[in-house]
Amino acid sequence: MREYRNLIIIGGGAAGNSLARRIENGEITVIERKEIIGEPAECAGLVSKKSLELMDIDLDESNFIQNRIYGAYIHSPKGEIYQIGGDRLHAYAIDRGRFDRFLADVAKRRGAEYILGAEAKEISREDNKIVVRTTSGEFEADIVVGADGIESIVRKTFFDEEPEEILFGIGAEVEGVEIDPRYVHVFFGKRLTPDFFAWMIPINEKGDKARIGLCVAHPPDRPPKRLLHDLLNYPTTKALLEKVEIINVIAGRIPLGYIRKSVIDNALLIGDSAFQIKPVSGGGIYPIAEASRICAEVLNKALERRNFSEKVLREYHIRWSERLKREILFGLWVRKKYRNMGDEDIERFLSYLKRDDIVEIVNKYGDIDHPSRLILPLTKKFPTMISILPKIVGLFF
Ligand SMILES: Cc1cc2nc3c(=O)[nH]c(=O)nc-3n(C[C@H](O)[C@H](O)[C@H](O)COP(=O)(O)OP(=O)(O)OC[C@H]3O[C@@H](n4cnc5c(N)ncnc54)[C@H](O)[C@@H]3O)c2cc1C
C-alpha cells in the first residue's frame, strides 16, 4: 500500500537532519538506510565556530563537542613548521555521529518522523507527486529532498549533474599522541598526497587522542591500507605518530564542483548530493549550515502556499549560490594550481610564513570557511604578490 507524506527527506546525515529540524509547516519524513544515524561517521569532525552559530545550536545542550581549536601548525614537505592563529577560537573538533544524532533528535522533538534502516531504491514522478519505493514500503510525496550524499538517488534520477572532481579521504582515530590540544596540524608533501594535504586534529583536551587523515584524488593512487601506512610513516608525520594505537578507521569520498541546477518541480538537493563542499578543505558542514537555513525558509513558504514548483523552489538555488558559489569556484581554481606545484614550490611559498607581517594578515583575515577573503588584504599590503597569491592562499587553508 502506498502511503502519502507531505515532505520526504532522503538521507538522515548532517544535511537531512539540519533541514528537518528547521521545517515548520509540514509533516516531514526522513528516510535513512542506516540503522543508527551517523554510524559509521565518514568525517574528520573539524567544524568552524561559525558553522555551529549558523545552525543556531545551543552548545550548552550539545553533547558532541570534543575539543576547541585555536590555531594550526603547518608542516612543509621538508619539515619546516609554521604556526598560525592561536589568538582566538576558530573551530571545534566534534564527534560527528553524535552531531548527526543531536540534529535528528531536535527534528524528532519538533515532529519529524524518522524511518531508519530503509533504503530508497527507486524514485519516479507521477503527475505532481514523487513516488519513493523503499525497502520499508512505498511513499508518495508533494516534495522530495535529496540529502542522500555523493551517490544521491534523487540526483541520479532527476538531475543530469555529476561532480567535477572526487576526493578520497582516509584516516583514523588514534590514541597515544602528545600534542598541544589547541592546534591542528596540517602536512604538505607530494609523496604523501599529490592532490591535497594530511591532517591531525586533537580530539580531547589532554592532547593524547587525535583524528588523522589525508585526501587523494579518487580513485586513489595507492590501496587505502598503503595510504594509511604512508600517513603514519612520512618523514614529517612519523615523529608525532610513532607511538599511536589506531582505534578505528574513517574513509569516504568527497564530491567537488558547482552544481548548475539543484531544484526542479517537487524535488531539490542539499549537502554532498549537491556538491556543497569547500574544495580547498573538503569541509561540508559549513555549506550545509548555510544551505539548510535557506532551504528551510524556502520550503516553509512552499509548504504554506502548497506550491512546490521549480519557480518557487528556485529561490533556494539562487540564495545558496550567492552564499557558496564564489568559494566553490575559487577553491576549484586553487586546487588546479596546487596540482601543478612541486614540493620545492610549496616549500618556497610556505616560507612566506616566516614573515611576521604576512602571519599578521593571515591571522587577522584568515577564515576557514572563506579562504578567498585573504586575497584583498594581502594584495593591498603587497601589490607585487598578485601573481602568486592563489598558491599561497591555497596552502594556508
Ligand atoms: C574522510 C572525510 C573527512 C571529512 N572531514 C570533514 C571535516 O572535518 N569537516 C567538514 O565540515 N566536513 C568534512 N567532510 C565532509 C562531510 O563529511 C560531508 O560533507 C557531510 O557528511 C555531508 O553530509 P550529507 O548529509 O550531505 O551527506 P552524508 O553525510 O553522506 O549523509 C547522507 C545520508 O544519506 C543516507 N542515504 C544515502 N542514500 C540513501 C538511500 N538511497 N536511501 C536512504 N538513505 C540514503 C546515507 O546513509 C547517509 O546517512 C569529510 C568527508 C570525508 C569523506
The ligand as an SDF file (V2000), in Angstrom:
LIG
                    3D

 53 58  0  0  0  0  0  0  0  0999 V2000
   37.3260   11.4550    5.1970 C   0  0  0  0  0  0  0  0  0  0  0  0
   36.4210   12.6540    5.2630 C   0  0  0  0  0  0  0  0  0  0  0  0
   36.6780   13.6610    6.1850 C   0  0  0  0  0  0  0  0  0  0  0  0
   35.8340   14.7810    6.2510 C   0  0  0  0  0  0  0  0  0  0  0  0
   36.0970   15.7330    7.1920 N   0  0  0  0  0  0  0  0  0  0  0  0
   35.3030   16.8130    7.2950 C   0  0  0  0  0  0  0  0  0  0  0  0
   35.5350   17.7880    8.3080 C   0  0  0  0  0  0  0  0  0  0  0  0
   36.4570   17.6750    9.1230 O   0  0  0  0  0  0  0  0  0  0  0  0
   34.7020   18.8580    8.3560 N   0  0  0  0  0  0  0  0  0  0  0  0
   33.6680   19.0290    7.4770 C   0  0  0  0  0  0  0  0  0  0  0  0
   32.9550   20.0480    7.5460 O   0  0  0  0  0  0  0  0  0  0  0  0
   33.4130   18.1050    6.5260 N   0  0  0  0  0  0  0  0  0  0  0  0
   34.1870   17.0080    6.4190 C   0  0  0  0  0  0  0  0  0  0  0  0
   33.9270   16.0460    5.4670 N   0  0  0  0  0  0  0  0  0  0  0  0
   32.7770   16.2350    4.5800 C   0  0  0  0  0  0  0  0  0  0  0  0
   31.4890   15.9080    5.3060 C   0  0  0  0  0  0  0  0  0  0  0  0
   31.6270   14.6810    5.9990 O   0  0  0  0  0  0  0  0  0  0  0  0
   30.3130   15.8150    4.3130 C   0  0  0  0  0  0  0  0  0  0  0  0
   30.2890   16.9900    3.5480 O   0  0  0  0  0  0  0  0  0  0  0  0
   28.9900   15.6390    5.0350 C   0  0  0  0  0  0  0  0  0  0  0  0
   28.9490   14.4020    5.6720 O   0  0  0  0  0  0  0  0  0  0  0  0
   27.8270   15.7180    4.0490 C   0  0  0  0  0  0  0  0  0  0  0  0
   26.6240   15.4630    4.7340 O   0  0  0  0  0  0  0  0  0  0  0  0
   25.3500   14.9440    3.9100 P   0  0  0  0  0  0  0  0  0  0  0  0
   24.2730   14.8070    4.9120 O   0  0  0  0  0  0  0  0  0  0  0  0
   25.1570   15.7800    2.7170 O   0  0  0  0  0  0  0  0  0  0  0  0
   25.7960   13.5230    3.3620 O   0  0  0  0  0  0  0  0  0  0  0  0
   26.1100   12.2040    4.1840 P   0  0  0  0  0  0  0  0  0  0  0  0
   26.7870   12.5210    5.4420 O   0  0  0  0  0  0  0  0  0  0  0  0
   26.7710   11.3010    3.1960 O   0  0  0  0  0  0  0  0  0  0  0  0
   24.6720   11.6500    4.5360 O   0  0  0  0  0  0  0  0  0  0  0  0
   23.8330   11.0750    3.5630 C   0  0  0  0  0  0  0  0  0  0  0  0
   22.9190   10.1190    4.2660 C   0  0  0  0  0  0  0  0  0  0  0  0
   22.0060    9.5970    3.3120 O   0  0  0  0  0  0  0  0  0  0  0  0
   21.8670    8.2020    3.5050 C   0  0  0  0  0  0  0  0  0  0  0  0
   21.4740    7.6250    2.2110 N   0  0  0  0  0  0  0  0  0  0  0  0
   22.1600    7.6450    1.0570 C   0  0  0  0  0  0  0  0  0  0  0  0
   21.4660    7.0490    0.0710 N   0  0  0  0  0  0  0  0  0  0  0  0
   20.3030    6.6480    0.6270 C   0  0  0  0  0  0  0  0  0  0  0  0
   19.1610    5.9570    0.1190 C   0  0  0  0  0  0  0  0  0  0  0  0
   19.0840    5.5700   -1.1650 N   0  0  0  0  0  0  0  0  0  0  0  0
   18.1310    5.6820    0.9700 N   0  0  0  0  0  0  0  0  0  0  0  0
   18.1810    6.0640    2.2790 C   0  0  0  0  0  0  0  0  0  0  0  0
   19.2500    6.7020    2.8160 N   0  0  0  0  0  0  0  0  0  0  0  0
   20.2920    7.0060    1.9920 C   0  0  0  0  0  0  0  0  0  0  0  0
   23.2420    7.7470    3.9890 C   0  0  0  0  0  0  0  0  0  0  0  0
   23.1540    6.5350    4.7060 O   0  0  0  0  0  0  0  0  0  0  0  0
   23.6580    8.9250    4.8540 C   0  0  0  0  0  0  0  0  0  0  0  0
   23.2810    8.7640    6.1970 O   0  0  0  0  0  0  0  0  0  0  0  0
   34.7400   14.9120    5.3740 C   0  0  0  0  0  0  0  0  0  0  0  0
   34.4730   13.8960    4.4470 C   0  0  0  0  0  0  0  0  0  0  0  0
   35.2920   12.7700    4.3980 C   0  0  0  0  0  0  0  0  0  0  0  0
   34.9870   11.7030    3.3960 C   0  0  0  0  0  0  0  0  0  0  0  0
  1  2  1  0
  2  3  1  0
  2 52  2  0
  3  4  2  0
  4  5  1  0
  4 50  1  0
  5  6  2  0
  6  7  1  0
  6 13  1  0
  7  8  2  0
  7  9  1  0
  9 10  1  0
 10 11  2  0
 10 12  1  0
 12 13  2  0
 13 14  1  0
 14 15  1  0
 14 50  1  0
 15 16  1  0
 16 17  1  0
 16 18  1  0
 18 19  1  0
 18 20  1  0
 20 21  1  0
 20 22  1  0
 22 23  1  0
 23 24  1  0
 24 25  2  0
 24 26  1  0
 24 27  1  0
 27 28  1  0
 28 29  2  0
 28 30  1  0
 28 31  1  0
 31 32  1  0
 32 33  1  0
 33 34  1  0
 33 48  1  0
 34 35  1  0
 35 36  1  0
 35 46  1  0
 36 37  1  0
 36 45  1  0
 37 38  2  0
 38 39  1  0
 39 40  1  0
 39 45  2  0
 40 41  1  0
 40 42  2  0
 42 43  1  0
 43 44  2  0
 44 45  1  0
 46 47  1  0
 46 48  1  0
 48 49  1  0
 50 51  2  0
 51 52  1  0
 52 53  1  0
M  END
$$$$
